[in-house]
Amino acid sequence: MVERYNPNAIEKKWQKIWEEEKTFKTVMDKSKEKFYALVEFPYPSGAGLHVGHPRSYTALDVVSRKRRMQDQVVLYPMGFDAFGLPTENFAIKNKIHPRIVTEQNIENFTKQLKSIGFSFDWDRVIDTTQPDYYKWTQWIFIQMFKKGLAYKKEYPINWCPNDKVGLSNEEVVNGHCERCGAKVEHRVRNQWMLKITEYADRLIDDLDLVDYLPHIKQQQINWIGRSKGAEINFSIKNHDEKLTVYTTRPDTIYGSTYMVIAPEHKIIDILKDEIENYDEVLKYKDLANKKSDFERGEMNKDKTGVELKGVKAINPLTNEEIPVWISDYVMVTYGTGAIMAVPAHDTRDYEFAKKFNLPIVEVVSGGNVENEAYTDTQTGTMINSGILDGLEVKDAKEKIIKYIEENGLGEKKTNFKLRDWVFSRQRYWGEPIPMVYCEEHGWNPIDEKELPLLLPEVENYEPTDDGSSPLSTIPEFVNTTCPICGGPAHRETDTMPQWAGSSWYYLRYMDPNNQDALVGKDEVEYFSPIDWYNGGNEHTTLHLLYSRFWHKFLYDIGVVPTKEPYMKRTSHGMILGENNEKMSKSRGNVVNPDDIVENYGADTLRTYEMFISEFDKSVPWSDESLVGVRKYLDRVWRLQDILVKGNEYSSDMEVLINQTIKKVTDDYESMKFNTAISQLMILLNSFTKKGQINKKELETYLILLNPCAPHLTEEIWQILGHKTQMANANIWPTFDESKLTSDMVEIPVQVNGKVRGKIEVSKDASKEEIIEKSQQEENVKAFLAGKNVRKVIFVPGKILNIVAN
């Protein structure tokens, strides 16, 4: 009998060996195929890892370990996305410098990750808060500025009055700050912007080049929101000003009976002398600014608005005067900030028109919102539409666009929901933006030789009451000289958003210590592109979009050799608490992986997280299932008790073994980890039932299980006499196609309708041979003893029933 399975001792032993021998160090070898596996690097919070984090890491660790055993050069790196608001808030609350907090958290995360046995190359660790990293984040920003992709603009932001910070739309939940719960306001600030819209078409079109899960591609497409239509100019009565609208339905222009503009639209100030109720308009504008974009865009909310009395627009096709309103359901950040309202064919316009008693004119037959049969107006015949009467919608669109272009009323236009990226944060804990302002020369980047522009030490990290960054209170940082004329100038005091560093981190992993470039030419050409990127569903929209944008820019300036950074992008489901809710401290359902490793072993945690369910599905944690996986690994350990000699697969096991090799190999690559492990359990049961396993069979079993349970399998591998680790040996088994099906079939044998035994016979065996063999089966013989066989019923390949009395 082998000694009891002791995962704590085994796992500490192998983790020490891996660290000392740098087992997973990646070395370029151009004679070999490379495999670059990437997982989203974590934000090192004070809470440390919970058991949801390792799910993604283990999945690609499984694939990476398999690929190493297939003789590929594997790059599987890890780092820390460490700038951001949570650390800064913790530092403010506890009077600790964010750098100290970050270092403590990274140390804890690293210890936890190593305890689970991930095969990361720890020599390539990056930390976005280190100056030798953010030097290159700043360098990329400067190149964007030089190419006109970084610019300053007055822009409305979501403002959290509690955290005193601007929030992106995704950080606002039901009108409140997702971090602190405070009600969000709207403020206008002079912000740095990145012109991601310049890449909007390519960000959609180049999705044809990559292998993303369908829903991930669709999320990208939906967020960019490309639509084709027209921009049309509506004149203002008795004024030279025009209101330009963007519409995907220019064919419905005859049904436009009023206009609506965003409360922030610049024309309000231009026409203030004509607006008879200007004070009422300003009051409404102030109320709208206190609402989040979510609240303003909510379809079901009660429509509100104020007419600009004294102002009329002219419908360019009907030449009728129509009223102009402001309403918060129109956003200045989408389209032109103005719409031509067609209430007969748009639900929101219809609700607005009904509330304020505005005209409703049907222009697509049968498509009126009031019509019970109404679904959409993408098809139908035009009515009440002048030059378009009688045309189908498709033809009407083409005709009206041609008409407005020929008559100088507008132009054909492709529009996007995507907005330029607000890149400023009024906080301390972020990358300093390397820009300087001089009255004579405006904004200019610092000399690249001065990079990195270091984040200065400060005593107070609190944002100022007016929302400015804490850096604005440091004269020695703010006051500088203009890089153009040498005259007095001031630095930008906003910092970059947390997503700056995470937009290009995958490149730095390729060459983390390069002091002369963000990545070396040889390294980026060898390791590009990332072969497989896995992360959470919550990051498959914006983070993915931003990093694809940065990559395309770097491609355009010759830094990277590929148009897309990631060839494959997958996502995983969450591990929920046992109460089926998202794990969080407030819910009291967080499971600490340290406890699982201590009490059950890292291999149990790893194998359980791969076995728990389909990888892309969310699933509640289950201690009971965890115990079941631990028992399975105990049984694998005890295979040593039934080990016999043999360097070839046993004839009675070779079909199942070859089937298992094929299934496990395929399932690991298709992220069907749960069914791969199920197959290994089936094979284990067969060995256990047989009561023996030979050396060749055990070695194959260990190799197939190794990616999930590397410590256990390395230990048994060593016990079998191997001097080299499994981890980097070219040993992954291949299956024999001819051995995937057996020449033998198993046939149940019934006596008087009840199964009394089973026999294994050749597929080609005759009925007589099968009957003869069935009567030799010990259990069947016992039930036939003293009886006369009256009849034999045989269904070929399925069953044999002997009738006797």
KAHU-V918029 format. One record per pair of residues at least 6 apart in sequence whose C-alpha atoms are under 6 Angstrom apart, sorted by the first residue. I is the first residue (numbers start at 0). J is the second residue. Records with the same first field share a line. If there is no record, write none. Layout:
I = J + J
This chain:
0 = 640
6 = 600
10 = 710
23 = 118 + 120
24 = 120
25 = 74
32 = 71
33 = 71 + 72 + 73
34 = 73
35 = 73 + 74 + 529 + 530
36 = 75 + 531
37 = 532
38 = 532 + 533 + 534
39 = 534
40 = 78 + 79
41 = 79 + 80
42 = 79 + 80 + 81
43 = 104 + 105
45 = 104
47 = 108
49 = 590 + 591 + 592
50 = 590 + 592
51 = 574
54 = 608
61 = 706 + 707
64 = 706
67 = 727
68 = 727 + 728 + 729 + 730 + 731
69 = 729 + 731
70 = 729
75 = 119
76 = 119 + 120
77 = 124
78 = 124 + 125 + 126
79 = 126
80 = 127
81 = 127 + 128
82 = 128 + 428 + 429 + 497
83 = 428 + 497
87 = 97
90 = 96 + 97
115 = 601
123 = 508 + 511
127 = 500
134 = 450 + 451
135 = 517
143 = 149
148 = 193 + 194
149 = 192 + 193
150 = 191 + 192
151 = 190 + 191 + 192
152 = 189 + 190
153 = 188 + 189
154 = 187 + 188
155 = 186 + 187
156 = 185 + 186
157 = 165 + 166 + 184 + 185
158 = 164 + 165 + 183 + 184 + 185
159 = 183
163 = 466
164 = 425
170 = 177
171 = 177
174 = 183 + 291
175 = 181 + 182 + 183
184 = 289 + 290
185 = 288 + 289
190 = 423
191 = 422 + 423
192 = 420 + 421 + 422
193 = 419 + 420
194 = 419
195 = 419
196 = 419
203 = 220
209 = 566
210 = 566 + 567
211 = 567 + 568
212 = 569
218 = 540
219 = 540
223 = 415 + 416 + 417
224 = 415 + 416
225 = 414 + 415
226 = 413 + 414
227 = 247 + 413
228 = 246 + 247 + 412
229 = 245 + 246 + 410 + 411 + 412
230 = 244 + 245 + 409 + 410
231 = 243 + 244 + 408 + 409
232 = 242 + 243 + 408 + 409
233 = 241 + 242 + 313
234 = 241 + 312 + 313
235 = 241 + 311 + 312
236 = 311 + 312
244 = 335 + 337 + 338
245 = 334
250 = 395 + 396
253 = 384
254 = 341 + 360 + 362
255 = 339 + 340 + 341
256 = 321 + 358
257 = 321 + 322 + 340
258 = 323 + 338 + 339 + 340
259 = 323 + 324 + 325 + 337 + 338
260 = 325 + 336 + 337
261 = 325 + 326 + 329 + 330 + 331 + 336
262 = 284 + 325
273 = 309
274 = 307 + 308 + 309
275 = 308 + 309
287 = 327
295 = 327 + 328
296 = 328
302 = 351
304 = 325 + 326
305 = 324 + 325
306 = 323 + 324
307 = 323 + 324
311 = 320 + 321 + 322
312 = 320 + 321
313 = 319 + 320
330 = 336
340 = 348
342 = 348 + 349 + 359
343 = 359 + 360 + 361 + 367 + 368
344 = 367 + 368
361 = 367
362 = 381 + 382 + 383
363 = 379 + 380 + 381 + 382
364 = 380
366 = 373 + 376
378 = 392
379 = 391 + 392
380 = 389 + 390 + 391
381 = 388 + 389 + 390
382 = 388
387 = 395
403 = 409
404 = 410
422 = 495
423 = 493 + 494 + 495
424 = 493 + 494 + 495 + 496
425 = 467 + 468 + 493
426 = 468
427 = 469
429 = 494 + 495
430 = 494 + 495
431 = 494
432 = 494
433 = 444 + 445
434 = 443 + 444 + 445 + 490 + 491
435 = 442 + 443 + 489 + 490
436 = 442 + 488 + 489
437 = 481 + 488
460 = 469
462 = 468 + 469
468 = 493
470 = 492
471 = 492
477 = 489 + 490
478 = 489
479 = 488 + 489
480 = 486 + 487 + 488
481 = 488
502 = 546
507 = 518
509 = 522
510 = 518
528 = 564 + 565
529 = 565
530 = 566
531 = 567
532 = 567 + 568
533 = 568 + 569 + 570
534 = 570
535 = 570 + 571
536 = 570
551 = 562
553 = 559
571 = 614 + 615
572 = 615 + 616 + 617
573 = 617
574 = 617 + 618 + 619
575 = 581 + 582 + 618 + 619 + 620
576 = 582 + 588 + 619 + 620
577 = 619 + 620
579 = 619
582 = 588 + 589
583 = 589
602 = 708
603 = 629
606 = 707
607 = 625 + 628
609 = 672 + 673
610 = 673
641 = 691
642 = 691 + 692 + 693
643 = 692 + 693
644 = 693 + 694
645 = 693 + 694
646 = 695
647 = 695
648 = 696
654 = 738 + 739
657 = 734 + 739
658 = 739
660 = 734
661 = 734
663 = 675
666 = 675
686 = 692
701 = 712
705 = 712
742 = 761 + 762
743 = 760 + 761 + 762
744 = 759 + 760 + 762
745 = 758 + 759
746 = 757 + 758 + 797 + 798
747 = 757 + 798
748 = 754 + 756 + 757 + 799 + 800
749 = 755 + 800
750 = 800 + 801
751 = 801 + 802
755 = 779
756 = 778 + 779
774 = 780
786 = 803 + 804
787 = 803 + 804
788 = 802 + 803
789 = 802 + 803
790 = 802
791 = 800 + 801
792 = 799 + 800
793 = 799
